[in-house]
Amino acid sequence: MSMNAEPGSHRPPGGVGFLLAQVGAHAAAHFAAGIAPLDLTPPQAGLLRMLIVQPGRSQRELADALGMPPSRFVKFADTLEQRGLIERRPNPDDRRLHALYLTESGTALLSRLAVAARENEEALCRSLTPDERAQLASLLGRLATDQGLTAGVHPGYKTVR
């Protein structure tokens, strides 16, 4: 069975997996370029987003949620702490653990990040109607769930250095 479109058809060449990879790579690069002026990488942006949703999580919890080895997570968080975007506080329930929180600077930067993310999504989905966009999001969500992917967590965290 050919994975290429038939002459005269409206189906683009390649199968669903290829098209997902193609659009995904493009979307990731476009997002990275859009947040580069904020001096953030996509993984850093994701951690800031996680901390606004669930502040006070331990480094270990966050590393586990991201699928990242704890030793690598510490260095990853150190960078954001050095920039004054997050802070570590002692965990009141377990002194051996540190809880992570956004600082005021981190919260302010997250607002700018949200604007960049919306602009990225608008550019990516400009050829879709609002109904098509909602349908695409629903279908992709079903695929992600079926594949055992963690909602809201990019699988690329496993390779963050």
Secondary structure, 3 states (H helix, E strand, C coil): CCCCCCCCCCCCCCCHHHHHHHHHHHHHHHHHHHHHHHCCCHHHHHHHHHHHHCCCEEHHHHHHHHCCCHHHHHHHHHHHHHCCCEEEEEECCEEEEEEEEECHHHHHHHHHHHHHHHHHHHHHCCCCCHHHHHHHHHHHHHHHHHCCCCCCCCHHHHHCC
